[in-house]
Amino acid sequence: MYACCSTVTLEQDLNKKMHIWMLQTIAFALTSLVLSWAESIEYYGEICDNACPCEEKDSILTVSCENRGIISLFEISPPRFPVYHLLLSGNLLNRLYPNQFVNYTGASILHLGSNDIQDIETGAFHGLRGLRRLHLNNNKLELLRDDTFLGLESLEYLQVDYNYISVIEPNAFSKLHLLQVLILNDNLLSSLPNNLFRFVPLTHLDLRGNRLKLLPYVGLLQHMDKVVELQLEENPWNCSCELIALKDWLDSISYSALVGDVVCETPFRLHGRDLDEVSKQELCPRRLISDYEMRPQTPLSTTGYFHTTPASVNSVATSSSAVYKSPLKPPKGTRQPNKTRVRPTSRLPSKDLGYSNYGPSIAYQTKSPVPLECPTACTCNLQISDLGLNVNCQERKIESISELQPKPYNPKKMYLTENYIALVRRADFVDATGLDLLHLGNNRISVIQDRAFGDLTNLRRLYLNGNRIERLSPELFYGLQSLQYLFLQYNVIREIEAGTFESVPNLQLLFLNNNLLRSLPGNIFSGLSLYRLSLRSNHFSYLPVSGVLDQLKSLLQIDLHENPWDCTCDVVGMKLWLEQLNTGVLVDQVICESPKKFAQSDMRAVRAELLCPDYSDIVVSTPTPSPGQLPARTTPSSSTVRLNGTAAAGGSAPAGGAGSSSVPLSVLILSLLLVFIMSVFVAAGLFVLVMKRRKKGQGDHASANNSDVSSFNMQYSVYSGGGHHHPHLQQHP
């Protein structure tokens, strides 16, 4: 019995110990879970717990602090993670102070775009030794100093677009020895300092939308031997002798490196021309070209750019009898017509934050080759970026476009200049629907069949200069709805029919200089937004404001020089219209040819009353600049301006004068004069009438007085003759 009790006691002890052990195990497990959870929260840091959502993927933590209203970086704390991407775009930061990022050593990508940052103080990026990508787009930076980017020795990608940067100091990038991508588009840069890229291994550079006119070879281009993508569009390039160095350098790099065109802004004779298609003689007609040629040496390595050979073109060609020749330099591709960049420019997909991917603006997509057929008399080149074929048939003694055999497959650009072409047929461009540029300049073209360009719906540039065209009609430009640049100078054009340009609603530049035009039909520019118009060297004696000049509401430049302007009453309206133009819009002077007393005088310098003594009847509707003009350009509202200097409120008068409330001053003066004369006569008549009535009243009053006097005298005489009667005297004799 004692043994039985001992056994029971032992079992109870074992059970008790077992329960204790199980409780301890459960407690330990729960404690471990709690501790691990607590450690995980502490590991990412307070920034992920309180301020910003965090996501870990592929051993990289993404901290999304976008659009949180953060005014100062002291409002957040650094994440506790080895490598992370910190997204701070869309906040309210206005200045970066020294050592603000000193504890953010794990940052690999830093987004500071779309803030209000106006200044970056020296040492602001200290601590960011591992940073590889920095985004500062859409801020208010005006200056990049030599010490702005100190501490960013590992930086590979820098985006500073859509700021107000006008100055970059020479050593701003000198410490960025790993920088490959630099995005500076849409700033206010008019020049770049020498040796800016001397120690920078740039492969991608975006300078679009600045104010650059020149890029010198010495000190700048010579240090850009590794560039594989360069964007220079939307700058006011000055196509003069100084630009020959850039042209030579572009000829030396891979033709796929330049994205878009380098389009001449000045001089006016070359405006709208692609630098690639302008000869050195045109750039520098009066000087020794060799003084400006600065060809860079071919790089020894293939790290940077690659030179193409004719074999590279033949490798994608199908078997044909075409002879392929290597041109000096194929033209560059362009962006789609009327395709504008949306601000801000997205250089990186929102979900892809890997620093090795530089986004769609820099990465090329491989496309399968297409059959390439080139006319035997021409040279052809394939545009790698968009598989556009460039056909160069200049100075080949071609008499007809139909001679080109085999027909090129969907060309992008065709140069047929300096040939003997006299007729353009309707079937010449049936298979060229993708054509972007067609150059038919300096031929013998006198006949263009109706709708000959009807299939060229994507054409943006058409050169018909230097031919024998006599008349322009609406059917001539049928189908050219994408046309932006039209060159018709140096023809024998005598007539332009009404509605000729209705088929080209996107036309921006029109050169009609050096023709035989004497007049323009009404509403010829209706519906157009012409930026540049040249009517130089024609036979115009005057241009009407109504229906012609008043439709040019978007002008940036107009050239009216070398016309026989007749400075009489007919040009007074035109004179006042010219005076309303902004400074710089009118190219050169408008010189009077007749009458003799005003010969060789600038029309704008002669007073209106001298041009036409009876000028007060003329009313001029001044142009209304479009909203898309440059910010610095003043844009007066549309108004009706009289030649006596007064302005009528309420906007322009409706066409034809319907509903117009404006009255010529002469009519108004004449009306007032008539009213005054009538008032004088009426007043005189009233005065005479009053005087007559007054005289009549005076006569009646005098007669009445006379009768009264007569009766008085009569009574007096009777009284005086009869004596006085004194009865009391009779009583006392």
C-alpha positions in Angstrom: 0.0 0.0 0.0 2.9 2.3 0.7 4.5 1.5 -2.6 1.2 2.3 -4.4 1.1 5.7 -2.8 4.7 6.4 -3.7 3.9 5.6 -7.4 0.9 7.9 -7.4 3.0 10.7 -5.9 5.8 10.2 -8.5 3.3 10.4 -11.4 1.8 13.6 -10.0 5.3 15.1 -9.8 6.0 14.1 -13.4 2.8 15.5 -14.7 3.4 18.7 -12.8 6.9 19.0 -14.3 5.5 18.3 -17.7 2.9 21.0 -17.4 5.6 23.5 -16.2 7.8 22.5 -19.1 5.0 23.0 -21.6 4.1 26.4 -20.2 7.7 27.4 -20.3 8.0 26.3 -23.9 4.8 28.2 -25.0 6.0 31.3 -23.1 9.4 31.1 -24.8 7.8 30.8 -28.2 5.4 33.7 -27.6 8.3 35.8 -26.2 10.4 35.0 -29.3 7.5 36.0 -31.6 7.0 39.2 -29.8 10.7 40.0 -29.8 11.1 39.2 -33.5 8.1 41.4 -34.3 9.4 44.2 -32.2 12.9 43.8 -33.7 11.4 44.0 -37.2 9.7 47.3 -36.4 12.8 48.7 -34.9 14.9 47.4 -37.9 13.1 49.5 -40.5 13.0 52.5 -38.2 10.4 55.0 -37.1 10.1 56.4 -40.6 8.3 53.3 -41.7 6.2 53.0 -38.6 4.9 56.6 -38.5 5.5 58.7 -41.6 6.0 56.6 -44.8 5.0 53.2 -46.1 8.0 50.9 -46.7 8.3 47.8 -48.9 11.2 45.4 -49.0 11.9 43.6 -52.3 15.1 41.9 -53.5 17.0 43.1 -50.4 16.2 46.7 -51.1 13.8 48.8 -49.0 11.7 51.4 -50.8 10.6 54.2 -48.5 7.7 56.2 -50.1 7.4 59.6 -48.6 5.9 61.3 -51.6 3.3 64.1 -51.2 3.4 64.0 -47.4 3.7 67.8 -46.9 7.2 67.5 -45.5 8.7 70.9 -45.0 12.0 69.9 -43.4 14.0 66.7 -43.4 14.1 66.8 -39.6 10.5 65.6 -39.7 11.7 62.1 -40.7 14.5 59.8 -39.6 16.8 57.6 -41.6 15.6 54.0 -42.3 17.4 51.2 -40.6 18.3 49.1 -43.6 21.5 48.5 -45.5 20.3 49.7 -49.0 17.1 51.7 -49.7 15.4 54.0 -52.1 14.1 57.2 -50.5 11.2 58.9 -52.4 10.6 62.5 -51.3 9.1 64.0 -54.4 6.0 66.2 -54.2 6.8 67.8 -50.8 7.5 71.3 -49.6 11.3 71.4 -49.3 12.7 74.7 -50.4 16.3 74.5 -49.4 18.8 71.7 -48.7 21.1 72.5 -45.8 24.6 71.1 -45.0 24.8 67.6 -43.5 21.0 67.0 -43.7 21.7 63.6 -45.3 24.7 62.7 -43.2 22.9 59.7 -41.6 21.4 58.4 -44.9 24.4 56.4 -45.8 22.3 53.5 -47.2 20.4 55.6 -49.8 20.9 54.3 -53.3 18.2 56.3 -55.1 17.0 59.7 -53.9 14.0 61.4 -55.4 13.6 65.1 -54.6 11.6 66.2 -57.6 8.6 68.4 -57.6 9.5 70.2 -54.4 10.2 74.0 -54.1 14.0 73.7 -53.8 15.6 77.0 -54.7 19.1 76.4 -53.3 21.5 73.6 -52.4 24.0 74.7 -49.8 27.6 73.3 -49.7 27.8 69.9 -48.1 24.1 69.2 -48.4 24.8 65.7 -49.8 27.5 64.7 -47.3 26.9 61.2 -46.2 25.4 59.9 -49.5 28.5 58.0 -50.5 26.5 55.2 -52.0 24.0 57.3 -53.9 23.8 56.3 -57.5 20.7 58.2 -58.8 19.6 61.7 -57.8 16.4 63.3 -59.1 16.0 67.1 -58.7 13.6 67.7 -61.5 10.7 70.3 -61.3 12.3 72.6 -58.7 13.4 76.2 -58.8 17.2 75.9 -59.0 18.9 78.7 -60.9 22.5 77.8 -60.4 24.7 74.7 -60.2 27.8 75.7 -58.2 31.2 74.0 -58.2 30.4 72.5 -54.8 26.8 71.6 -55.3 27.3 67.9 -55.7 30.2 67.3 -53.3 30.0 63.9 -51.6 28.3 62.1 -54.5 31.3 60.2 -55.8 29.2 57.2 -56.7 26.6 59.1 -58.7 25.7 57.6 -62.1 22.4 59.3 -62.9 21.5 63.0 -62.4 18.2 64.5 -63.4 17.8 68.3 -63.1 15.3 69.0 -65.8 12.5 71.6 -65.6 14.3 74.1 -63.4 15.5 77.6 -64.0 19.1 76.9 -64.4 20.9 79.6 -66.4 24.5 79.1 -65.0 26.6 76.0 -64.5 30.0 76.6 -63.0 32.9 74.9 -64.7 33.7 72.4 -61.9 30.1 71.5 -61.0 30.5 67.9 -62.3 34.3 67.5 -61.9 34.0 65.2 -58.9 31.4 62.9 -60.5 33.7 60.4 -62.1 31.0 57.8 -62.5 28.3 60.0 -64.0 26.9 58.5 -67.1 23.4 60.1 -67.5 22.8 63.8 -67.3 19.3 65.2 -67.9 19.3 69.0 -68.2 16.4 69.6 -70.6 14.0 72.5 -70.2 16.2 75.0 -68.4 17.5 78.4 -69.3 21.0 77.5 -70.4 22.4 79.7 -73.1 26.0 78.3 -73.0 28.1 75.6 -71.3 31.5 76.4 -69.7 34.7 74.9 -71.1 35.8 71.6 -69.7 32.5 71.0 -68.0 32.6 67.3 -69.0 36.4 66.9 -68.9 36.3 64.2 -66.1 32.8 62.9 -66.7 32.3 59.7 -68.7 28.9 60.7 -70.0 27.0 58.3 -72.3 23.6 60.0 -72.3 23.0 63.8 -72.3 19.7 65.6 -72.7 19.9 69.4 -73.5 16.5 69.8 -75.1 14.5 73.0 -74.6 17.3 75.3 -73.5 18.6 78.5 -75.2 21.8 77.1 -76.7 23.0 78.6 -79.9 26.4 77.0 -80.2 28.4 74.1 -78.8 32.2 74.5 -79.3 34.4 71.5 -80.0 37.4 72.7 -78.0 36.7 72.3 -74.3 33.3 70.7 -74.7 32.6 68.3 -77.5 36.1 66.9 -77.4 35.4 65.5 -73.9 32.2 63.8 -75.0 33.7 60.8 -76.8 31.6 58.2 -75.0 28.2 59.6 -75.8 25.8 57.1 -77.2 22.6 59.2 -76.9 22.4 63.0 -77.3 19.3 65.2 -77.5 19.6 68.7 -78.7 16.2 69.6 -80.0 14.3 72.8 -79.3 17.3 75.1 -79.0 17.7 78.3 -81.0 20.7 77.1 -83.0 22.7 79.8 -84.8 23.6 78.2 -88.1 26.7 80.2 -88.8 30.5 79.5 -89.2 30.8 78.7 -85.5 28.4 75.8 -85.8 30.6 73.9 -88.4 32.5 72.3 -85.5 29.2 70.8 -84.1 28.3 69.7 -87.6 31.6 68.0 -88.0 31.5 66.3 -84.6 27.9 65.0 -85.3 29.2 63.6 -88.6 31.9 61.7 -86.7 29.7 60.0 -84.1 27.2 57.2 -84.7 24.2 58.3 -86.6 22.0 56.6 -84.1 23.5 58.7 -81.2 21.7 61.9 -82.0 18.0 61.6 -81.1 16.0 64.2 -83.0 17.1 67.1 -85.2 19.3 70.1 -84.7 17.1 72.8 -86.4 18.4 76.2 -87.4 16.8 79.2 -85.7 19.0 81.9 -87.2 19.9 83.3 -89.6 16.4 83.8 -91.1 17.4 82.3 -94.5 18.2 79.0 -92.9 15.4 79.0 -90.3 13.7 75.6 -90.0 16.5 73.7 -91.8 18.1 70.7 -90.3 21.8 71.2 -89.6 22.4 67.8 -91.2 21.1 69.0 -94.6 22.8 72.4 -94.6 26.1 72.5 -96.3 29.2 74.1 -94.8 29.1 76.7 -97.6 25.6 77.8 -96.5 26.7 78.0 -92.9 29.8 80.1 -93.8 29.4 81.6 -97.2 32.0 84.4 -97.0 34.8 82.9 -94.8 37.4 80.2 -95.0 35.6 77.1 -93.9 38.8 75.3 -92.9 39.3 77.8 -90.1 36.2 76.5 -88.4 36.6 72.7 -89.0 37.5 70.9 -85.9 37.1 67.2 -86.5 37.6 65.0 -83.4 40.0 62.0 -83.6 38.5 58.6 -83.8 38.5 57.0 -80.3 40.7 54.0 -79.8 38.1 52.0 -77.8 34.6 51.0 -78.7 33.2 51.9 -75.3 31.7 55.2 -76.6 30.4 55.3 -80.1 30.6 53.1 -83.1 31.2 54.0 -86.7 29.0 52.4 -89.3 30.2 51.0 -92.6 28.4 50.2 -95.8 28.4 46.6 -94.8 26.2 47.3 -91.9 23.6 48.6 -94.3 24.0 45.7 -96.7 23.6 43.2 -94.0 19.9 44.0 -93.7 19.2 44.3 -97.4 17.4 41.7 -99.5 18.9 40.6 -102.8 18.4 43.3 -105.4 20.3 45.1 -108.0 20.7 48.2 -105.8 24.1 49.6 -105.3 24.5 50.9 -101.7 26.9 53.7 -101.1 28.0 55.1 -97.7 26.9 58.7 -97.4 28.9 61.3 -95.5 26.3 61.3 -92.7 22.7 60.1 -92.7 20.0 62.5 -91.4 18.8 62.1 -87.9 15.4 60.9 -86.7 12.8 63.2 -85.3 10.1 63.0 -82.7 6.5 62.6 -83.9 5.0 65.8 -85.2 3.1 68.0 -82.7 4.1 65.6 -79.9 5.0 67.7 -76.9 6.6 66.6 -73.7 4.3 66.6 -70.7 5.7 68.4 -67.7 7.3 66.8 -65.8 9.2 64.4 -68.1 9.1 60.9 -66.8 12.5 59.4 -67.1 11.8 56.3 -65.1 8.8 54.1 -64.7 7.2 54.6 -61.3 7.6 50.9 -60.3 11.0 50.4 -61.7 13.6 51.9 -59.4 16.6 49.9 -60.3 19.5 52.2 -61.0 20.8 50.0 -63.8 17.7 50.8 -65.9 17.8 54.3 -67.3 14.2 54.4 -68.5 12.6 54.5 -71.9 14.2 57.8 -73.0 17.6 56.1 -73.2 17.0 52.5 -73.8 16.6 51.3 -77.4 14.3 48.5 -78.3 15.7 46.1 -80.8 13.5 45.8 -83.9 13.7 43.3 -86.6 15.2 44.5 -89.9 12.9 45.3 -92.9 13.7 44.9 -96.6 15.9 47.8 -97.8 15.7 48.9 -101.4 17.6 51.8 -102.7 17.5 53.4 -106.2 20.7 52.7 -108.1 21.5 56.3 -108.6 21.2 57.2 -105.0 22.7 56.5 -101.6 20.6 55.2 -98.7 21.0 54.8 -95.0 18.8 53.1 -92.4 17.8 55.1 -89.4 18.3 52.5 -86.6 16.1 54.1 -84.0 12.9 54.0 -86.1 14.0 52.0 -89.2 13.4 55.1 -91.3 15.2 55.0 -94.7 17.0 58.1 -95.8 17.4 58.4 -99.6 20.0 60.8 -100.9 19.7 61.5 -104.7 21.2 64.9 -104.8 22.9 66.1 -108.0 22.3 62.8 -109.9 20.9 64.4 -113.2 17.5 62.8 -112.5 14.8 64.1 -114.9 11.8 62.2 -113.5 11.1 60.8 -110.1 9.7 57.7 -111.8 13.2 57.0 -113.0 14.1 55.9 -109.4 14.4 52.2 -109.6 14.0 50.1 -107.6 11.5 52.2 -105.6 12.7 52.9 -102.0 10.7 51.1 -99.4 8.7 53.6 -97.3 11.5 56.2 -97.0 11.7 58.7 -94.1 13.6 61.4 -95.9 14.2 62.0 -99.6 16.7 64.5 -101.0 16.2 65.1 -104.7 17.9 68.5 -104.9 20.0 69.8 -107.8 18.4 67.6 -110.5 16.5 68.2 -113.7 13.0 67.3 -112.5 10.3 69.3 -114.4 7.1 67.5 -113.5 5.8 65.9 -110.3 3.2 63.3 -111.0 0.4 62.0 -108.9 2.0 58.5 -108.8 5.5 59.6 -107.7 5.0 59.2 -104.0 2.3 56.5 -103.7 4.6 54.2 -101.7 6.1 56.9 -99.5 3.3 57.4 -96.9 5.9 57.5 -94.0 7.9 60.4 -95.6 8.8 63.1 -93.1 11.0 65.3 -95.3 10.9 65.8 -99.1 13.5 68.0 -100.7 12.8 69.0 -104.3 14.7 72.2 -104.3 16.7 73.6 -107.2 15.1 71.6 -109.9 13.1 72.7 -113.0 9.6 72.0 -111.6 7.0 74.0 -113.4 4.0 71.5 -113.1 2.8 69.7 -110.1 -0.2 67.6 -110.8 -3.2 68.1 -108.5 -3.0 66.0 -105.3 0.5 64.8 -106.2 1.3 64.9 -102.5 -2.0 63.4 -101.4 -0.5 60.2 -99.9 2.1 62.1 -97.8 0.0 62.5 -94.7 3.0 62.4 -92.4 5.2 64.9 -94.3 6.4 67.7 -92.1 8.9 69.5 -94.3 8.5 70.2 -98.0 11.2 72.0 -100.0 10.1 73.4 -103.5 12.5 76.3 -103.5 14.5 77.2 -106.6 12.0 75.9 -109.2 9.7 77.4 -111.9 6.4 77.3 -110.1 4.0 80.1 -111.2 0.8 79.5 -109.4 -0.4 78.0 -106.1 -3.8 76.3 -105.8 -5.6 74.4 -103.0 -5.2 71.1 -104.9 -1.4 71.4 -104.8 -1.1 70.8 -101.1 -4.0 68.4 -100.7 -3.3 65.6 -98.1 -0.5 67.5 -96.3 -2.3 67.9 -93.0 1.0 67.3 -91.0 3.0 69.9 -93.0 4.8 72.4 -90.7 7.6 73.8 -92.9 7.0 74.9 -96.5 9.8 76.5 -98.6 8.7 78.1 -101.9 11.3 80.8 -102.3 13.1 81.6 -105.6 10.3 80.5 -107.9 8.2 82.7 -110.3 5.0 82.6 -108.3 2.6 85.3 -109.5 -0.7 84.1 -108.1 -1.9 82.4 -105.0 -5.5 81.2 -105.2 -7.9 81.7 -102.3 -7.9 78.7 -99.9 -4.5 77.5 -101.0 -3.3 76.8 -97.5 -6.5 75.3 -96.1 -5.1 71.8 -96.6 -2.1 72.6 -94.3 -3.6 73.6 -90.9 -0.4 72.8 -89.0 1.8 75.1 -91.1 4.2 77.1 -89.0 6.8 78.4 -91.4 6.2 79.7 -94.9 8.9 81.1 -97.2 7.5 82.9 -100.2 10.4 85.3 -100.7 12.0 86.1 -104.1 8.9 85.5 -106.2 6.7 87.8 -108.3 3.7 88.3 -106.0 1.8 91.6 -106.2 -1.1 90.8 -103.9 -2.5 88.1 -101.6 -6.1 86.9 -101.6 -8.4 87.6 -98.6 -8.3 85.2 -95.7 -5.3 83.5 -97.2 -3.9 82.8 -93.7 -7.2 81.9 -92.1 -6.9 79.0 -89.6 -3.1 79.0 -89.7 -0.7 79.6 -86.7 2.2 80.8 -88.7 5.3 81.6 -86.6 7.5 82.7 -89.5 6.6 84.3 -92.8 8.9 85.6 -95.5 7.5 87.8 -98.3 10.8 89.4 -99.0 11.8 90.4 -102.6 8.4 90.3 -104.2 6.3 93.1 -106.0 4.1 94.2 -103.1 3.2 97.8 -103.0 1.0 97.4 -99.9 -0.7 94.7 -97.9 -4.2 95.0 -96.5 -4.7 94.6 -92.8 -8.2 93.2 -92.9 -8.2 89.6 -94.2 -4.5 89.3 -94.5 -2.2 90.8 -91.8 -4.8 90.7 -89.1 -4.8 86.9 -89.4 -1.1 86.6 -88.4 -1.7 86.3 -84.7 1.2 84.0 -83.8 4.1 85.6 -85.6 7.6 85.4 -84.2 9.2 86.7 -87.4 8.1 88.3 -90.6 10.3 89.6 -93.4 8.9 92.3 -95.8 12.1 93.8 -97.0 12.9 94.6 -100.7 9.4 95.2 -101.9 8.3 98.4 -103.8 6.2 99.8 -101.0 4.0 102.7 -102.1 3.9 104.9 -99.1 0.5 106.6 -99.7 -2.9 106.3 -98.0 -3.1 102.6 -98.9 -0.2 101.6 -96.5 -1.3 103.6 -93.5 -3.2 100.7 -92.1 -0.2 98.4 -92.7 2.1 101.0 -91.0 0.1 101.0 -87.8 -0.1 97.2 -87.9 3.7 97.1 -88.1 4.0 99.4 -85.1 2.0 97.1 -83.0 4.4 94.2 -83.5 6.7 93.2 -80.7 10.4 94.0 -80.9 12.3 91.6 -83.0 9.3 90.3 -84.9 9.9 92.4 -88.0 13.1 91.4 -89.9 14.9 94.3 -91.4 13.2 97.5 -92.5 10.1 98.2 -94.7 11.5 100.8 -97.1 9.3 103.1 -99.2 10.0 103.2 -102.9 7.3 105.8 -103.8 6.4 108.6 -103.8 9.7 110.3 -104.3 9.6 112.4 -101.1 9.5 109.2 -99.0 11.9 107.0 -101.1 14.4 105.0 -99.1 12.6 105.9 -95.9 11.4 103.3 -93.4 7.6 103.2 -93.5 7.4 103.1 -89.7 9.5 106.3 -89.4 7.1 108.4 -91.5 4.1 109.9 -89.7 0.7 108.8 -90.8 -0.6 112.3 -91.5 2.3 112.8 -94.0 1.6 109.5 -95.7 -2.0 110.4 -96.0 -3.4 113.8 -95.0 -6.9 112.4 -94.8 -5.9 109.4 -92.8 -8.6 109.7 -90.1 -11.0 107.4 -91.8 -8.7 104.4 -91.6 -9.3 101.9 -88.8 -6.7 99.1 -88.2 -7.3 95.9 -86.2 -4.1 95.0 -84.5 -2.9 91.4 -84.2 -3.5 89.4 -81.1 -0.4 87.3 -80.2 -1.2 83.7 -79.3 -0.9 82.4 -75.7 1.9 80.0 -76.8 4.4 82.8 -77.4 7.5 83.1 -75.3 6.9 84.2 -71.7 9.0 87.4 -72.1 6.9 88.5 -75.1 4.2 91.0 -74.4 0.7 90.0 -75.7 -1.6 92.9 -76.1 -5.2 92.1 -76.3 -7.1 92.4 -79.6 -8.4 95.9 -80.1 -9.4 98.4 -82.7 -6.8 101.1 -83.1 -7.4 104.4 -84.8 -4.7 106.3 -86.6 -5.2 109.3 -84.3 -3.9 107.2 -81.5 -7.1 106.3 -79.7 -8.3 102.8 -79.1 -11.8 101.6 -79.1 -12.7 99.2 -76.3 -14.5 96.0 -76.9 -12.2 94.1 -79.2 -12.0 93.9 -83.0 -14.9 94.9 -85.2 -16.8 92.0 -86.7 -16.0 91.2 -90.3 -17.7 93.3 -92.9 -18.5 95.9 -90.3 -21.7 94.1 -89.2 -22.6 95.2 -85.7 -19.6 97.6 -85.5 -20.1 100.6 -83.3 -17.0 102.5 -84.5 -17.7 105.8 -86.4 -15.0 107.5 -88.5 -13.8 110.7 -86.9 -14.5 112.8 -90.0 -18.1 111.8 -90.1 -18.4 112.6 -86.4 -16.8 116.0 -86.8 -19.1 116.8 -89.9 -22.1 115.7 -87.9 -21.2 118.0 -85.0 -20.5 120.9 -87.4 -23.9 120.5 -89.0 -25.6 120.3 -85.6 -23.7 123.5 -84.6 -24.7 125.3 -87.7 -28.3 124.2 -87.4 -28.2 125.3 -83.7 -26.9 128.8 -84.8 -29.7 129.2 -87.4 -32.3 128.0 -84.9 -30.9 130.4 -82.3 -30.9 133.2 -84.8 -34.5 132.5 -85.9 -35.6 132.4 -82.3 -33.8 135.7 -81.6 -35.6 137.4 -84.6 -38.9 136.0 -83.5 -38.4 137.3 -80.0 -37.4 140.7 -81.2 -40.4 141.0 -83.5 -42.8 140.1 -80.7 -41.1 142.5 -78.4 -41.4 145.4 -80.9 -45.0 144.5 -81.4 -45.7 144.6 -77.7 -43.9 147.9 -77.3 -46.1 149.4 -80.1 -49.3 148.3 -78.5 -48.2 149.7 -75.2 -47.3 153.1 -76.7 -50.8 153.3 -78.4 -52.5 152.6 -75.1 -50.4 155.2 -73.4 -51.2 157.8 -76.1 -54.9 157.1 -75.7 -54.7 157.5 -72.0 -52.8 160.8 -72.4 -55.4 162.0 -74.9 -58.3 161.2 -72.6 -56.4 162.9 -69.7 -55.7 166.0 -71.8 -59.3 166.1 -72.8 -60.5 165.8 -69.2 -57.9 168.3 -68.2 -59.0 170.8 -70.8 -62.7 170.5 -69.8 -61.8 170.9 -66.2 -59.5 173.8 -66.6 -61.9 175.7 -69.0 -65.0 175.4 -66.7 -63.3 176.6 -63.5 -63.7 175.3 -60.1 -67.1 175.2 -58.4 -67.0 176.5 -54.9 -70.5 176.4 -53.5 -69.5 178.1 -50.2 -68.4 181.1 -52.0 -71.8 181.6 -53.5 -73.2 181.7 -50.1 -71.1 184.7 -49.2 -70.8 187.1 -52.1 
